[in-house]
Amino acid sequence: MTMRMTTSSFENNVPLSTLVRWCKFNLVGGIGIAVQFFALFLLKSVLHFNYLAATAIAVETAVVHNFVWHEQFTWADRTKSGRTKSNRVRQSLERLLRFNLTNGAVSILGNLALMKVMVGQLQMNYLLANAIAITLCSLANFLVSETWVFAREGDTFADVQCRPAVTRSSAQPCRNSSRPAAACRLRPPAPAGRHDRSAE
């Protein structure tokens, strides 16, 4: 009985789907780190790019890689639908833009700023500095992706965080009323035995 109550309480606080998605997000992110390291090494050590230019290109390469996998794997339940191909392509491009504005921008600007400090001023090894920068820039990316980039169609950040539980018993239709529909939906149910005088 105790084990059942503990498990139920944990599932209520942290939905299982969110935990699974978090694990997928980290798996994709881990692969993305390898992609970023490889791109950075290739650009800096083989092609002799400036370390800042190499960092920016490597980060954007990892961002695009992660976006493709998040669409097809992490948030596939939200991105795959029965819409036409043209609509799916348009929505995918919109998500890519949002992903770059959030995950991409934080990663690129954060990586560049931290690399400038750690490599340019502290003379740290560029690969070690890049690992630290990746860790420091990745913490907020999951929440941003979950609540905005890959949010269900029609959802906003506030909808995801504060969506109330609506039951049939709490819904009160306002027939023959001149009040706005929103006010009718938010009105609490009347106690049993009382009539709605506003409708008379």
Secondary structure, DSSP 4 states (H G I P E B T S, - for coil): -HHHHHHHHHHHHS-HHHHHHHHHHHHHHHHHHHHHHHHHHIIIIIS---HHHHHHHHHHHHHHHHHHHIIIIITHHHH--SS-HHHHHHHHHHHHHHHIIIIIHHHHHHHHHHHIIIIIIT---HHHHHHHHHHHHSTTHHHHIIIIITPPTT--HHHHHHPPP--GGG----TT--S-HHHHHHSPPPPTT---GGG-
